[in-house]
Amino acid sequence: MSSPLTPPLQVVAATETEQSRARLLADQLQVPLLPVLTDLRQVEEGGVVLVVAADGLAAQETGRKAPGPVRVDFLGGAVAHRRQFGGGSGQQIAKAVGIRSGVRPRIADLTAGLGRDAFVLASLGCELTLCERAPVVALLLDDGLRRAADDPEVGEIVARMTFQPGSAHDWLRSRLGAPESSRPEVVYLDPMFPHSNKSAQVKKEMRLFRDLVGADEDAGELLPMALDVALARVVVKRPRKAPYLADHRPSHSLEGKSGRFDIYALKALQRSQ
């Protein structure tokens, strides 16, 4: 079932070959199925269409001026470039979660989105659990992980990413008081933040996320739970000038040009066995 934040949703198959799968998906979500090869520019503006195609599932806003489709692709494009040329363990995100020589922490990425940060951390050798509660985003992420799992180059990386669709709140509650072996060393949070509309050009992924996810107004509730569950630290990704999540000052922050990582240290990370 779709989240209350999800705009009107429909499903379409790119070709007749994918029609059966599209029908199953529409039935699963209990949303309308459009005719094959519908011109999405002619569909009434204000909704989202899930496009079932041979190269994967994509989400597409409707209307004449809507941006292009959004899909999860761990095999090429910006994700592949970042994996190959992104700076390895010298990246700020790697430093924020505590990656260093001999240390590859177990991480729970509880606001996984399209899985890009999780993929970077998995490519550096970390084991991750991913949660995503927005149903359409979760479908895109699951589809991308399934396609990448069969690839000889990145299959080993996504094998370190365990996806559990659903609420981060529920996942954290399930780990409260659990043995250390089933708790993450690091909890990573990247909640949506209200953005201004000053820029005429908004990245298509962000525009779609605003529709599907909203502003994550309950994100502040995650921080105290995360601090109770994480064994070593909680890391919160924020816009550079944004207030601290839940007005809780971190132990320290790593700041970049447009964003920062707020780090809530609990104890030192141990070297991997």
C-alpha positions as CSV (number, residue, x, y, z in Angstrom):
1,M,0.0,0.0,0.0
2,S,1.2,3.5,-0.7
3,S,2.3,5.9,2.0
4,P,0.0,8.9,2.8
5,L,2.8,11.1,1.5
6,T,2.8,9.4,-1.9
7,P,1.1,11.4,-4.7
8,P,-1.3,9.8,-7.1
9,L,0.4,6.7,-8.4
10,Q,0.0,4.7,-11.6
11,V,1.9,1.8,-13.3
12,V,2.8,1.4,-17.0
13,A,4.7,-1.2,-19.0
14,A,7.3,0.1,-21.5
15,T,6.5,-2.7,-23.9
16,E,4.1,-5.6,-24.2
17,T,6.8,-7.9,-22.8
18,E,6.7,-6.2,-19.4
19,Q,2.9,-5.9,-19.3
20,S,2.4,-9.0,-17.1
21,R,4.9,-7.7,-14.5
22,A,3.3,-4.3,-14.6
23,R,-0.1,-5.7,-13.9
24,L,1.2,-7.7,-10.9
25,L,2.8,-4.5,-9.5
26,A,-0.3,-2.5,-10.0
27,D,-2.3,-5.1,-8.2
28,Q,0.2,-5.3,-5.4
29,L,0.1,-1.5,-4.9
30,Q,-3.7,-1.3,-5.6
31,V,-3.2,1.5,-8.2
32,P,-4.3,2.0,-11.8
33,L,-2.5,0.3,-14.7
34,L,-2.0,2.5,-17.8
35,P,-2.1,1.2,-21.3
36,V,1.3,0.1,-22.7
37,L,3.4,2.9,-24.3
38,T,1.3,5.7,-22.8
39,D,2.9,9.1,-23.5
40,L,3.6,10.3,-20.0
41,R,3.7,13.9,-21.1
42,Q,0.0,13.6,-21.8
43,V,-0.8,12.1,-18.3
44,E,-2.4,14.6,-15.9
45,E,0.3,16.5,-14.0
46,G,0.7,16.0,-10.3
47,G,1.3,12.2,-10.0
48,V,4.0,9.6,-10.4
49,V,4.1,6.7,-12.8
50,L,6.1,3.6,-12.2
51,V,7.5,2.5,-15.5
52,V,8.3,-1.3,-15.8
53,A,11.0,-1.7,-18.5
54,A,13.6,-4.3,-19.5
55,D,16.4,-2.2,-17.9
56,G,14.6,-1.9,-14.6
57,L,11.9,-0.1,-12.7
58,A,11.8,3.7,-12.9
59,A,9.7,6.5,-11.4
60,Q,8.5,9.3,-13.6
61,E,6.7,12.5,-12.7
62,T,3.9,13.4,-15.1
63,G,3.1,16.5,-17.1
64,R,4.8,18.3,-20.0
65,K,7.6,19.8,-18.0
66,A,8.3,16.9,-15.8
67,P,12.0,15.8,-15.6
68,G,13.2,12.4,-16.8
69,P,12.8,9.0,-15.0
70,V,14.6,8.2,-11.8
71,R,15.9,4.6,-11.3
72,V,18.5,2.9,-9.1
73,D,21.5,2.0,-11.2
74,F,24.6,0.6,-9.4
75,L,26.2,-0.5,-12.6
76,G,26.9,2.7,-14.4
77,G,26.5,6.5,-14.5
78,A,27.4,8.6,-11.5
79,V,27.4,5.7,-9.0
80,A,30.0,3.8,-11.1
81,H,32.1,7.0,-11.5
82,R,32.0,7.6,-7.7
83,R,33.0,4.0,-7.0
84,Q,36.0,4.2,-9.3
85,F,37.2,7.8,-8.8
86,G,35.5,9.0,-5.6
87,G,38.5,9.0,-3.3
88,G,38.0,5.6,-1.5
89,S,38.5,5.7,2.2
90,G,39.5,9.3,2.0
91,Q,36.0,10.5,1.3
92,Q,34.2,12.4,4.1
93,I,31.5,9.8,4.4
94,A,34.1,7.1,5.0
95,K,35.8,9.3,7.7
96,A,32.4,10.1,9.3
97,V,31.4,6.4,9.8
98,G,34.9,5.6,11.1
99,I,36.5,3.7,8.3
100,R,40.3,3.5,8.7
101,S,43.0,0.8,8.3
102,G,41.6,-2.4,9.7
103,V,38.2,-0.9,10.6
104,R,35.1,-1.6,8.6
105,P,32.1,-1.0,10.9
106,R,28.7,-2.7,10.6
107,I,26.3,0.1,9.6
108,A,22.6,0.6,9.6
109,D,21.5,3.1,6.9
110,L,18.0,3.8,8.1
111,T,17.1,6.4,5.5
112,A,18.5,4.6,2.5
113,G,16.7,6.4,-0.3
114,L,18.3,5.3,-3.6
115,G,21.1,3.5,-1.8
116,R,24.0,5.6,-3.1
117,D,25.7,6.4,0.2
118,A,25.2,2.7,1.3
119,F,26.8,1.5,-2.0
120,V,29.8,3.7,-1.4
121,L,30.3,2.3,2.1
122,A,29.7,-1.3,0.9
123,S,32.3,-0.8,-1.9
124,L,34.8,0.1,0.9
125,G,34.1,-3.2,2.6
126,C,31.4,-2.4,5.2
127,E,28.4,-4.6,5.9
128,L,25.1,-2.6,5.8
129,T,21.5,-3.0,6.7
130,L,19.3,-0.6,4.7
131,C,15.8,0.6,5.6
132,E,13.5,2.8,3.4
133,R,9.9,3.4,4.3
134,A,8.6,5.3,1.3
135,P,7.0,2.4,-0.8
136,V,7.9,3.7,-4.3
137,V,11.5,4.5,-3.3
138,A,11.7,1.1,-1.6
139,L,10.6,-0.6,-4.8
140,L,13.2,1.3,-6.9
141,L,16.0,0.4,-4.4
142,D,15.0,-3.3,-4.3
143,D,14.9,-3.4,-8.1
144,G,18.3,-1.9,-8.4
145,L,19.8,-4.3,-5.8
146,R,18.3,-7.3,-7.6
147,R,19.7,-6.3,-11.0
148,A,23.2,-5.5,-9.5
149,A,23.4,-8.8,-7.6
150,D,23.9,-10.7,-10.9
151,D,26.7,-8.4,-12.2
152,P,30.1,-9.9,-11.9
153,E,31.7,-6.6,-11.1
154,V,29.4,-5.2,-8.4
155,G,27.6,-8.3,-7.2
156,E,30.1,-8.8,-4.4
157,I,29.5,-5.2,-3.2
158,V,25.7,-5.4,-3.1
159,A,26.0,-8.7,-1.3
160,R,27.1,-6.7,1.7
161,M,23.9,-4.6,1.5
162,T,20.8,-6.2,3.2
163,F,17.6,-4.4,2.4
164,Q,14.7,-4.4,4.9
165,P,11.9,-2.2,3.5
166,G,9.9,-0.5,6.2
167,S,10.1,2.0,9.0
168,A,13.4,3.0,10.6
169,H,11.5,3.5,13.8
170,D,10.3,-0.1,13.8
171,W,13.7,-1.4,13.0
172,L,15.3,0.5,15.8
173,R,12.7,-0.6,18.3
174,S,13.4,-4.2,17.3
175,R,17.1,-3.7,18.2
176,L,16.6,-1.9,21.6
177,G,18.1,-4.2,24.2
178,A,19.2,-6.8,21.6
179,P,22.6,-8.5,21.9
180,E,25.5,-6.6,20.5
181,S,25.9,-9.1,17.7
182,S,22.6,-8.0,16.2
183,R,23.2,-4.3,16.7
184,P,25.1,-2.0,14.3
185,E,28.3,-0.3,15.3
186,V,27.2,2.8,13.3
187,V,23.7,4.1,12.6
188,Y,23.6,6.4,9.6
189,L,20.8,8.9,9.1
190,D,20.2,11.2,6.1
191,P,16.7,12.5,6.6
192,M,15.0,14.8,4.1
193,F,15.3,18.5,4.9
194,P,12.9,21.2,3.8
195,H,14.4,22.9,0.7
196,S,13.7,26.4,-0.6
197,N,12.4,26.9,-4.1
198,K,14.9,29.7,-4.9
199,S,16.7,27.6,-7.5
200,A,14.9,27.3,-10.8
201,Q,16.6,24.0,-11.5
202,V,16.0,21.3,-8.9
203,K,17.7,17.9,-9.3
204,K,15.2,15.5,-10.6
205,E,15.8,12.9,-7.8
206,M,15.3,15.6,-5.1
207,R,12.1,16.8,-6.8
208,L,10.7,13.3,-6.9
209,F,11.8,12.6,-3.3
210,R,9.9,15.7,-2.1
211,D,6.7,14.3,-3.6
212,L,7.3,10.7,-2.4
213,V,8.9,11.3,1.0
214,G,8.0,14.8,2.2
215,A,10.2,16.5,4.8
216,D,10.7,13.6,7.2
217,E,9.2,15.7,10.0
218,D,9.5,12.9,12.5
219,A,13.2,12.4,11.8
220,G,14.1,13.9,15.1
221,E,12.5,11.0,16.9
222,L,15.1,8.7,15.3
223,L,18.1,10.2,16.9
224,P,17.6,9.2,20.6
225,M,16.6,5.7,19.5
226,A,19.6,5.5,17.3
227,L,21.9,6.5,20.2
228,D,20.4,3.7,22.2
229,V,21.0,1.1,19.5
230,A,24.3,2.0,17.9
231,L,27.4,0.5,19.6
232,A,29.9,3.2,18.6
233,R,28.4,6.2,16.9
234,V,25.5,7.8,15.1
235,V,26.2,9.8,11.9
236,V,23.7,12.4,10.6
237,K,24.1,13.9,7.1
238,R,22.8,17.5,7.0
239,P,22.9,20.5,4.7
240,R,25.8,22.6,5.7
241,K,23.8,25.4,7.3
242,A,21.0,23.3,8.7
243,P,20.3,23.1,12.4
244,Y,21.3,20.0,14.3
245,L,18.8,17.2,14.2
246,A,16.5,17.4,17.2
247,D,18.7,20.4,18.3
248,H,21.1,17.8,19.7
249,R,24.7,19.0,19.4
250,P,27.1,16.3,18.0
251,S,30.5,15.3,19.4
252,H,32.0,16.9,16.2
253,S,31.2,17.5,12.6
254,L,32.9,17.1,9.2
255,E,31.9,20.0,6.9
256,G,32.0,20.2,3.1
257,K,31.0,22.8,0.6
258,S,27.3,22.1,0.7
259,G,26.8,19.5,3.5
260,R,28.2,18.2,6.7
261,F,28.3,15.0,8.7
262,D,27.3,15.4,12.4
263,I,29.0,12.6,14.5
264,Y,27.6,11.5,17.8
265,A,30.4,9.3,19.3
266,L,29.6,6.7,21.9
267,K,32.8,4.7,22.0
268,A,35.8,3.9,19.9
269,L,35.3,1.6,16.9
270,Q,37.2,-1.7,17.2
271,R,39.5,-3.1,14.5
272,S,38.0,-5.8,12.3
273,Q,38.8,-9.4,13.2
